[in-house]
Each structure stands twice: as C-alpha cells, then as structure tokens.
Amino acid sequence: MDVGWKTLGRPPRILVTGATGFIGSFLVEAMLREGCQVYCLSRSGSRDRTTNESRVIEAIRTVNPRANVSRISVLEGDVTQPLAGLDRSTINGLHKMIDEIWHCAADTSFNKNQRKRILSTNYDGTINMIDLAEEIECPSFCFISTAYVCNAHPALATEDPVTRQIYHNAYEYSKRLAESRLIKRAANAGFVGTIFRLAVTAGHSKSGLTTQFLSYYNYAKHILGLRRRLIRKLKHDVLADRLADEGVRFIAGKRDMPLSLPLSPEGCMVLPIRFFCEPESTVNITPVDVVVKTLIRCAYSPRDRLKIVHVTNGNPPKCGPLYQKTLELLGFNGFEIASIRNRQNDPPFEDMKLEISLAGIENSMFSATLPYLPYTINEPKFSRVNLESMIGHENLPDFNVNTEYLRRILNYAVCNKFGKNHKES
Ligand SMILES: NC(=O)c1ccc[n+]([C@@H]2O[C@H](COP(=O)([O-])OP(=O)(O)OC[C@H]3O[C@@H](n4cnc5c(N)ncnc54)[C@H](OP(=O)(O)O)[C@@H]3O)[C@@H](O)[C@H]2O)c1
C-alpha cells in the first residue's frame, strides 16, 4: 500500500494533534496552504468548546493572519485518554475519512518532577493515537519525534530504531519508547508509519517568529536575567566594589554592534567569566519554517513501509561560535568560551542564586545551562539518507545559522519578552 499526498489525486484530509503548539501551528498553516482539510484534535481542559476552537484558530492566525481557517475542524480530545478521548459519534464520523494522522502533541518539558505526566502524554498518548488510527482505518501515521533519541556514539546517528539505555531526561525516554511502540505496531497494522526526528527547532528564518521559548531561548533568557541583576548590583549593592575589582563593569551607551538588539539599558556588560560548552560540538538548530517545508515535501513523497527520517540541518553551527555570537548579541563582552572539559567539579548551585563573586556567577550560569548541556556536548552527525531519498538532494534543509539569523530570533524573543504571553513549561 502506497501512502503520500502525491498518490491521492485530491486534497488530503489530515488529522493533526498539537495544532496549538509551536511546530503543530506552523504545520497546520502550511497544510492549509497546500489545500488540505485539517482536523485538529485539541484538548479543552476547563475551557469550553468555543474557546478550544478559537485557541486553535488563534494559533494558526499567529503564524499567518490570512490563513484559510475555514478548512479546519476542531475535535475536542486528549491524547492521554483511550482513543484520544473522542466520543463514539466523532470516531464513526472519522472512519475511513482521514488520509493521514500527524501526531505532534507532546509534553516537551525537561522537568524532572513531571516524569509521570511526560510519559503519559508522550508514550501513552502515542499508543492512544495509534489505536485511534486503527479504529478509524487511517492508512498513514506520521509521528513527530526528536533526533536526540539517538546515541551520541557512534558519531553518525542513522535513521534506524534506537535501543539506547541511557537518557538525559524523561522526555527523550518517552519519545524513544513511543517510537519503539509505533515501529512494532506498524509492522502488523494496516497503516504505514513515518517517524520524523527533529532536532532543535527555532524561530522563523525571516521574521524570527516563535511561540515557544525553550532550549536556546531559555539560555538567552537566563543570560539577560543575569545582565539585569548584575547591572542592578553594580548600581546599588554594597558589594559592588568587589565585583568591579574583579573586572565586572557596565559600559552604558550604544554598543559598537551593527546588529544590536533592543536591550534596556543599552550598553555592554563586561563579564570576565567562562561560559562552558564543548566548542567544537554542533547544535542542530533549524528554523521552524525550514523544518515544516521539509515535512510537507516528505508528506507528498510516496511511502509503502515504515520509515525513520531525520529532518535535521546539514549545516549545524558549532557551540563555540554560537555561544560567542549569542552572548555578544545579548550585550556581553570580556567572557571566554571554555571547554567543559576544563571545568573543575564544583557542585552546581541548586537554587541558582547570584553569588557576589566571579566564581559564583560562573557557577550560576553553569547551573542554568545544565538541562541543555547534554545537547551541547558530542552531538552526533545525523544521517539523512532516507530524507534525501524522499525529497531529493537539492531540497535538503541546510540552513546557515549566521549572526543575522540569531539576531532575528533573539530580537523577536526580546521584543516578545520571551513569551510572557505564551505558555512555557
Ligand atoms: N520544539 C522543538 O525544538 C522540537 C524538537 C524536536 C522534536 N519536537 C517535537 O515536536 C512536537 C511538537 O513540539 P512543540 O515544540 O510544538 O511543542 P509545544 O509547543 O509544547 O506544543 C505541544 C502541543 O501538544 C499539545 N498537547 C499536550 N498535551 C496534550 C494532550 N494531553 N492532549 C492533546 N494535546 C496535547 C499541546 O496542546 P495545549 O495547547 O492544549 O497545551 C500543544 O498543542 C513534539 O512531539 C516534540 O516532541 C520539538
């Protein structure tokens, strides 16, 4: 059985989970532009149905205010419930009506205390969606996973099932379990499974637009918070002299940077500390529009059996230059990007309080980066053999994460207060 939009000969009818989320909203917007009829399964929580529907529409309109939302139908459901919590009449209505399911909904938190919730959403949620696919006889199931289910060793991560024993967090673990279950079920079920493994997805390449401010953004947010607190301390704190003696100072006025961000107060924080990462390791960042364009290209491609596909950047930046540019854009100077291997084994602070010493500040910064540290050390190269065979060499997502792009996404984040009005995990 061949699936893929090319084989349909009419506009596809797609069921999507996670349409209110970052990647899901961009994906649905792109599907609408392709003429798809999109059924968005979205949970309502305590909200009434109208609010649920308007939440989906608002998410799509944030991506594109002119999106043709008349081709969206919102289904109230929750992936943690059997058959995603859909009632019998809705399920009957979907029977043999859906060409493809795109399961994007997930709990993307790295919070250690939310393990149960993360597993329930990501693992049980995927099983429930697979059950639903079978129940409605949907021939194609696309699962959005993470490239970080792959091992750091060997250095080349292939588009194959992983049997990894060590995980950095419950999120990675839940995604790997969900992949395994999908692989097993697809072997006997009546649908074709496609697993898309994404790496770090960031703001739009042209506008910087994002609705999610995790990973790279969290890091930037912490750095800006540090800047703000240091400026305050230098002005008002009785211990300011000690910081000044250690070389910490704020140079007010225009920074000598053609690409400066709207930072307040304007100026540059001189901070002679080390920022730890593995400078030669890569961070596989791709703008959300490039990711979604690639996913849509894949959707057209005919498939007759389970495929795992790495939707990753063939041109990922190295950590050293990435951190360097990011810190400069965020108004820092005088720091050193240092290899994590050179760090003494000081215990990281639990509470991330700002100590009045360079060592203390350095340690606080390190503590803030800990959840994301595994992703800045020994990132493997992601093989894209399957991706290339589906979309062709000329369409591979090879994006240059240059200073201009970083400025654009940081500018968007700063102007939007790192999503104060958006949800953050
Ligand atoms: N962002 C990245 O950098 C990245 C990288 C690799 C892979 N991914 C994968 O890409 C997918 C989308 O991620 P994202 O960044 O777009 O996440 P996101 O912005 O946090 O969105 C998560 C979506 O899942 C929905 N959801 C959560 N729990 C649900 C439930 N119980 N029932 C129904 N819907 C539920 C949320 O709905 P509500 O609005 O109701 O909360 C939201 O629409 C995920 O599978 C993630 O693992 C993301």
The ligand as an SDF file (V2000), in Angstrom:
LIG
                    3D

 48 52  0  0  0  0  0  0  0  0999 V2000
   10.3630   22.4170   19.5180 N   0  0  0  0  0  0  0  0  0  0  0  0
   11.4250   21.6750   19.2330 C   0  0  0  0  0  0  0  0  0  0  0  0
   12.5530   22.1880   19.1780 O   0  0  0  0  0  0  0  0  0  0  0  0
   11.2680   20.1930   18.9660 C   0  0  0  0  0  0  0  0  0  0  0  0
   12.4170   19.4690   18.6280 C   0  0  0  0  0  0  0  0  0  0  0  0
   12.3010   18.1060   18.3510 C   0  0  0  0  0  0  0  0  0  0  0  0
   11.0620   17.4890   18.3920 C   0  0  0  0  0  0  0  0  0  0  0  0
    9.9650   18.2180   18.7460 N   0  0  0  0  0  0  0  0  0  0  0  0
    8.6630   17.5150   18.7870 C   0  0  0  0  0  0  0  0  0  0  0  0
    7.7550   18.2520   18.0050 O   0  0  0  0  0  0  0  0  0  0  0  0
    6.4440   18.0900   18.5350 C   0  0  0  0  0  0  0  0  0  0  0  0
    5.8300   19.4520   18.7560 C   0  0  0  0  0  0  0  0  0  0  0  0
    6.6130   20.1380   19.7090 O   0  0  0  0  0  0  0  0  0  0  0  0
    6.3760   21.6750   20.0240 P   0  0  0  0  0  0  0  0  0  0  0  0
    7.7230   22.2550   20.2500 O   0  0  0  0  0  0  0  0  0  0  0  0
    5.4970   22.2600   19.0030 O   0  0  0  0  0  0  0  0  0  0  0  0
    5.6240   21.5560   21.4350 O   0  0  0  0  0  0  0  0  0  0  0  0
    4.6150   22.5870   22.1330 P   0  0  0  0  0  0  0  0  0  0  0  0
    4.7230   23.9390   21.5620 O   0  0  0  0  0  0  0  0  0  0  0  0
    4.8390   22.4200   23.5990 O   0  0  0  0  0  0  0  0  0  0  0  0
    3.1870   22.0050   21.7610 O   0  0  0  0  0  0  0  0  0  0  0  0
    2.7110   20.8340   22.3270 C   0  0  0  0  0  0  0  0  0  0  0  0
    1.3300   20.5820   21.7810 C   0  0  0  0  0  0  0  0  0  0  0  0
    0.8610   19.3550   22.3240 O   0  0  0  0  0  0  0  0  0  0  0  0
   -0.4640   19.5510   22.8090 C   0  0  0  0  0  0  0  0  0  0  0  0
   -0.7590   18.6300   23.8930 N   0  0  0  0  0  0  0  0  0  0  0  0
   -0.0260   18.4220   25.0210 C   0  0  0  0  0  0  0  0  0  0  0  0
   -0.6430   17.5150   25.7990 N   0  0  0  0  0  0  0  0  0  0  0  0
   -1.7670   17.1420   25.1360 C   0  0  0  0  0  0  0  0  0  0  0  0
   -2.8150   16.2360   25.4230 C   0  0  0  0  0  0  0  0  0  0  0  0
   -2.8250   15.5280   26.5720 N   0  0  0  0  0  0  0  0  0  0  0  0
   -3.8120   16.0740   24.5140 N   0  0  0  0  0  0  0  0  0  0  0  0
   -3.8400   16.7940   23.3770 C   0  0  0  0  0  0  0  0  0  0  0  0
   -2.8660   17.6890   23.0480 N   0  0  0  0  0  0  0  0  0  0  0  0
   -1.8530   17.8510   23.9260 C   0  0  0  0  0  0  0  0  0  0  0  0
   -0.4550   20.9830   23.3090 C   0  0  0  0  0  0  0  0  0  0  0  0
   -1.7800   21.4270   23.4610 O   0  0  0  0  0  0  0  0  0  0  0  0
   -2.2190   22.5500   24.5320 P   0  0  0  0  0  0  0  0  0  0  0  0
   -2.2150   23.8400   23.7780 O   0  0  0  0  0  0  0  0  0  0  0  0
   -3.5610   22.1160   24.9720 O   0  0  0  0  0  0  0  0  0  0  0  0
   -1.1920   22.5270   25.6350 O   0  0  0  0  0  0  0  0  0  0  0  0
    0.2960   21.6460   22.1680 C   0  0  0  0  0  0  0  0  0  0  0  0
   -0.5630   21.8730   21.0960 O   0  0  0  0  0  0  0  0  0  0  0  0
    6.5830   17.2890   19.8160 C   0  0  0  0  0  0  0  0  0  0  0  0
    6.2630   15.9640   19.5310 O   0  0  0  0  0  0  0  0  0  0  0  0
    8.0470   17.4190   20.1670 C   0  0  0  0  0  0  0  0  0  0  0  0
    8.4930   16.2960   20.8630 O   0  0  0  0  0  0  0  0  0  0  0  0
   10.0400   19.5520   19.0370 C   0  0  0  0  0  0  0  0  0  0  0  0
  1  2  1  0
  2  3  2  0
  2  4  1  0
  4  5  1  0
  4 48  2  0
  5  6  2  0
  6  7  1  0
  7  8  2  0
  8  9  1  0
  8 48  1  0
  9 10  1  0
  9 46  1  0
 10 11  1  0
 11 12  1  0
 11 44  1  0
 12 13  1  0
 13 14  1  0
 14 15  2  0
 14 16  1  0
 14 17  1  0
 17 18  1  0
 18 19  2  0
 18 20  1  0
 18 21  1  0
 21 22  1  0
 22 23  1  0
 23 24  1  0
 23 42  1  0
 24 25  1  0
 25 26  1  0
 25 36  1  0
 26 27  1  0
 26 35  1  0
 27 28  2  0
 28 29  1  0
 29 30  1  0
 29 35  2  0
 30 31  1  0
 30 32  2  0
 32 33  1  0
 33 34  2  0
 34 35  1  0
 36 37  1  0
 36 42  1  0
 37 38  1  0
 38 39  2  0
 38 40  1  0
 38 41  1  0
 42 43  1  0
 44 45  1  0
 44 46  1  0
 46 47  1  0
M  CHG  2   8   1  16  -1
M  END
$$$$
